[in-house]
Amino acid sequence: MADTQHNQTHPKFTSSDKTDGQKQPDLIQTVKRSAMYHWENLLPACGIDIPAKGKHGARPVCGGTDRFHFIDDHNHGNWYCRQCDAPNYGDGLDLVAKTKGISIIEAAKVIADTLALPLPEPKPTRESIQTTQSIAERVTALMAHRSLSPMARKNYSLAARRKDHLLPYQS
């Protein structure tokens, strides 16, 4: 027997591939959750004719006459086709992808558009906290406070505290 070597090549991912990959499972899960209990109406809205639930009919991909069965027992758009090669079953997302000849991600986007779901957006960057004083005013106040003697600083702090607690009719 001759020893055979298996040469495997590993794809190289760029940083943009990694970030897209992190968003895609979220999109798929959101679409699957949102489409539950709606597949019977959702698939025709995506342009896919299916037989009534529990009935046999023509499969949109292979064109069989009565070998396609829309099961949907678990509300995930489950289907089965006795004519197709493996895999000959799947959920509603798989059916949209196979019928339209697109990837699962693209199928999820089609379904999201049909459901009018917003596509996931990158998380916004943290916004800076807005203050009532400008930075220049704060620096000036800190510098003035620093140049005071320790006793004057204490009096300044006490006066500032009292000023904060004054009632509107007091002056």
C-alpha positions as CSV (number, residue, x, y, z in Angstrom):
1,M,0.0,0.0,0.0
2,A,1.2,3.4,-0.8
3,D,1.0,6.1,1.7
4,T,-1.0,9.1,0.5
5,Q,-0.6,12.6,1.7
6,H,-3.5,14.9,2.0
7,N,-2.6,18.5,1.2
8,Q,-4.9,20.9,2.8
9,T,-5.0,24.6,2.1
10,H,-6.5,26.9,4.7
11,P,-8.2,30.1,3.5
12,K,-6.7,33.3,4.6
13,F,-9.1,35.7,6.2
14,T,-8.8,39.4,6.1
15,S,-10.1,41.6,8.9
16,S,-13.2,42.5,6.9
17,D,-14.0,38.8,6.4
18,K,-14.0,38.4,10.2
19,T,-16.3,41.3,10.9
20,D,-18.7,40.2,8.2
21,G,-18.6,36.7,9.7
22,Q,-19.6,38.0,13.1
23,K,-22.6,39.8,11.7
24,Q,-23.9,37.0,9.5
25,P,-24.9,34.5,12.3
26,D,-26.8,37.4,14.0
27,L,-28.7,38.2,10.8
28,I,-29.5,34.5,10.2
29,Q,-30.8,34.0,13.8
30,T,-32.8,37.2,13.7
31,V,-34.4,36.2,10.4
32,K,-35.2,32.7,11.6
33,R,-36.8,33.9,14.8
34,S,-38.8,36.6,13.0
35,A,-40.0,34.2,10.3
36,M,-41.2,31.5,12.7
37,Y,-45.0,30.8,12.2
38,H,-45.0,32.9,9.0
39,W,-43.3,30.6,6.4
40,E,-46.6,29.6,4.8
41,N,-47.2,33.2,3.8
42,L,-43.6,34.3,3.6
43,L,-42.4,31.9,1.0
44,P,-45.0,33.0,-1.6
45,A,-44.1,36.6,-0.8
46,C,-40.5,35.7,-1.7
47,G,-41.7,34.3,-5.1
48,I,-41.7,30.6,-4.1
49,D,-44.8,28.6,-4.8
50,I,-45.4,25.9,-2.3
51,P,-48.3,23.5,-1.8
52,A,-50.6,23.8,1.1
53,K,-49.2,22.6,4.4
54,G,-49.4,18.8,4.5
55,K,-50.1,18.5,0.8
56,H,-47.7,17.2,-1.9
57,G,-46.9,19.3,-4.9
58,A,-44.2,20.5,-7.4
59,R,-40.9,21.6,-5.9
60,P,-39.8,25.0,-7.1
61,V,-36.2,23.8,-7.8
62,C,-36.3,20.3,-9.4
63,G,-39.7,20.6,-11.0
64,G,-41.1,17.3,-9.7
65,T,-44.9,17.1,-10.0
66,D,-45.9,15.6,-6.6
67,R,-42.7,14.8,-4.6
68,F,-42.3,18.0,-2.7
69,H,-43.9,18.2,0.7
70,F,-44.1,21.4,2.8
71,I,-44.2,20.1,6.4
72,D,-43.6,23.1,8.7
73,D,-44.4,21.0,11.8
74,H,-42.0,23.0,13.9
75,N,-42.8,26.4,12.4
76,H,-39.4,26.7,10.7
77,G,-40.6,26.3,7.1
78,N,-39.5,22.6,7.0
79,W,-39.8,20.8,3.7
80,Y,-38.9,17.5,2.1
81,C,-38.4,16.5,-1.6
82,R,-38.3,12.8,-2.6
83,Q,-36.9,13.6,-6.0
84,C,-33.9,15.8,-5.2
85,D,-30.4,14.5,-4.3
86,A,-29.1,15.0,-0.8
87,P,-29.8,17.2,1.0
88,N,-33.4,16.8,0.0
89,Y,-34.9,18.5,3.1
90,G,-34.3,21.7,5.0
91,D,-36.0,24.8,6.5
92,G,-37.5,27.8,4.9
93,L,-34.2,29.6,4.7
94,D,-32.6,26.6,2.8
95,L,-35.6,26.6,0.4
96,V,-35.2,30.2,-0.5
97,A,-31.4,29.8,-1.0
98,K,-31.8,26.7,-3.2
99,T,-34.7,28.0,-5.2
100,K,-33.1,31.3,-6.0
101,G,-29.5,29.8,-6.3
102,I,-28.1,32.1,-3.7
103,S,-26.1,31.7,-0.4
104,I,-27.8,31.4,3.0
105,I,-26.7,34.9,3.9
106,E,-28.2,36.3,0.7
107,A,-31.4,34.3,1.4
108,A,-31.5,35.8,4.9
109,K,-31.3,39.3,3.4
110,V,-34.1,38.5,0.9
111,I,-36.3,37.3,3.8
112,A,-35.4,40.2,6.0
113,D,-36.4,42.6,3.1
114,T,-39.7,40.7,2.8
115,L,-40.3,40.9,6.5
116,A,-39.2,44.6,6.5
117,L,-36.5,43.8,9.1
118,P,-33.7,46.3,9.5
119,L,-30.3,44.7,8.7
120,P,-27.8,44.7,11.5
121,E,-25.7,47.8,11.6
122,P,-22.3,48.2,13.1
123,K,-22.4,49.3,16.7
124,P,-22.1,53.1,17.0
125,T,-19.0,54.5,18.6
126,R,-19.4,55.9,22.1
127,E,-20.5,59.5,22.0
128,S,-18.8,61.9,24.2
129,I,-20.7,63.1,27.2
130,Q,-22.0,66.6,26.6
131,T,-21.4,69.1,29.4
132,T,-22.8,72.5,30.0
133,Q,-19.4,74.1,30.5
134,S,-17.0,74.2,27.6
135,I,-13.6,72.7,28.1
136,A,-11.9,76.1,28.1
137,E,-14.2,77.3,31.0
138,R,-13.5,74.1,33.0
139,V,-9.7,74.5,32.5
140,T,-9.9,78.2,33.6
141,A,-11.8,77.3,36.7
142,L,-9.4,74.5,37.6
143,M,-6.4,76.7,37.1
144,A,-7.9,79.5,39.2
145,H,-8.8,77.0,41.9
146,R,-5.3,75.5,41.9
147,S,-3.6,78.9,42.2
148,L,-5.6,79.6,45.4
149,S,-4.1,78.9,48.9
150,P,-5.4,75.8,50.7
151,M,-7.7,78.0,52.9
152,A,-9.0,79.9,49.9
153,R,-9.7,76.6,48.1
154,K,-11.7,75.3,51.0
155,N,-13.8,78.5,51.1
156,Y,-14.2,78.4,47.3
157,S,-15.5,74.8,47.5
158,L,-17.9,75.6,50.4
159,A,-19.2,78.6,48.5
160,A,-19.7,76.4,45.4
161,R,-21.6,73.8,47.4
162,R,-23.8,76.4,49.0
163,K,-24.5,78.0,45.6
164,D,-25.6,74.6,44.2
165,H,-28.1,74.2,47.0
166,L,-29.7,77.7,46.9
167,L,-33.4,77.8,46.2
168,P,-34.6,79.8,43.2
169,Y,-36.0,82.6,45.3
170,Q,-32.8,83.0,47.3
171,S,-30.0,85.2,46.1
